[in-house]
Amino acid sequence: MPKSGHMANQHAKVCAAAVVALLTGGEVNQTPVIANTCYSYIDDKEVAHVTSVHRYDAEKKTMSVVTGSGGLSPGPSVQEAVYADAWARNIWADMLV
């Protein structure tokens, strides 16, 4: 699995949903799907990103990348820095508010 804050947030949500399902007599999702977005600052103004989508593969007993999902920035840019800032504000609000 990618080592990113976004992925940690997604794992926590899958885990929390499973705990709630178990505590309330519901069914645990057997094939969760999670997404990853990771922004990396190349310098103080330019950013690049990598994304992917992962689905639980019961046969392999692991999360696997969904074929054709995700991608990379064509290159670092100032516009990606705007996206990275928005991503950070959103995930912080999701986790801390």
C-alpha positions as CSV (number, residue, x, y, z in Angstrom):
1,M,0.0,0.0,0.0
2,P,1.2,3.5,-0.7
3,K,2.5,5.3,2.4
4,S,0.4,8.4,2.4
5,G,-1.8,10.4,4.7
6,H,-4.7,9.9,2.3
7,M,-4.3,6.2,2.4
8,A,-4.1,6.2,6.2
9,N,-7.3,8.2,6.3
10,Q,-9.0,5.7,3.9
11,H,-7.8,2.6,6.0
12,A,-9.2,4.2,9.1
13,K,-12.6,4.7,7.5
14,V,-12.7,1.0,6.3
15,C,-11.7,-0.1,9.8
16,A,-14.2,2.1,11.5
17,A,-17.0,1.0,9.2
18,A,-16.2,-2.7,9.9
19,V,-16.2,-2.1,13.7
20,V,-19.6,-0.3,13.5
21,A,-21.0,-3.1,11.4
22,L,-19.8,-5.7,13.9
23,L,-21.2,-3.8,16.9
24,T,-24.6,-3.2,15.3
25,G,-25.1,-6.6,13.8
26,G,-24.5,-5.3,10.2
27,E,-22.4,-6.9,7.5
28,V,-18.8,-6.0,7.1
29,N,-18.0,-4.9,3.5
30,Q,-16.0,-7.8,2.1
31,T,-14.7,-5.9,-0.9
32,P,-13.8,-2.4,0.2
33,V,-12.5,0.1,-2.4
34,I,-10.2,2.9,-1.3
35,A,-8.4,5.7,-3.2
36,N,-5.0,7.2,-2.8
37,T,-3.7,10.7,-3.6
38,C,-0.2,11.8,-2.7
39,Y,1.1,15.3,-3.4
40,S,4.8,15.9,-3.3
41,Y,6.5,19.3,-3.2
42,I,9.3,19.4,-5.7
43,D,10.4,22.8,-4.5
44,D,8.7,25.7,-2.6
45,K,6.3,26.4,-5.5
46,E,5.8,23.3,-7.6
47,V,4.1,20.0,-6.8
48,A,3.4,16.7,-8.5
49,H,0.9,14.0,-7.6
50,V,0.3,10.2,-7.8
51,T,-3.1,8.6,-7.5
52,S,-4.4,5.1,-7.4
53,V,-7.6,3.1,-6.5
54,H,-7.4,-0.2,-4.6
55,R,-9.9,-3.0,-4.1
56,Y,-9.8,-5.9,-1.7
57,D,-8.9,-9.1,-3.6
58,A,-10.4,-12.0,-1.5
59,E,-8.4,-14.6,-3.5
60,K,-5.1,-12.9,-2.7
61,K,-6.2,-11.6,0.7
62,T,-4.9,-8.2,0.0
63,M,-5.7,-4.8,-1.5
64,S,-4.8,-4.6,-5.2
65,V,-4.6,-1.7,-7.5
66,V,-7.6,-1.5,-9.8
67,T,-6.4,-1.9,-13.3
68,G,-6.4,1.4,-15.2
69,S,-6.9,3.5,-12.1
70,G,-4.8,6.4,-11.0
71,G,-1.9,8.1,-12.6
72,L,0.8,10.7,-12.3
73,S,1.2,14.4,-12.9
74,P,2.6,15.1,-16.3
75,G,5.2,17.1,-14.3
76,P,5.5,19.4,-11.4
77,S,3.6,22.7,-11.6
78,V,2.4,25.7,-9.6
79,Q,-1.3,24.6,-10.3
80,E,-0.6,21.3,-8.6
81,A,0.4,23.3,-5.5
82,V,-3.1,24.8,-5.5
83,Y,-4.6,21.3,-5.7
84,A,-2.2,20.1,-2.9
85,D,-3.2,22.9,-0.6
86,A,-6.9,22.2,-1.2
87,W,-6.4,18.5,-0.6
88,A,-4.6,19.3,2.7
89,R,-7.3,21.6,3.9
90,N,-10.0,19.0,3.1
91,I,-8.3,16.0,4.7
92,W,-7.5,18.0,7.8
93,A,-11.1,19.1,8.0
94,D,-12.2,15.5,7.6
95,M,-9.9,14.2,10.3
96,L,-9.9,17.0,12.8
97,V,-13.3,18.7,12.7
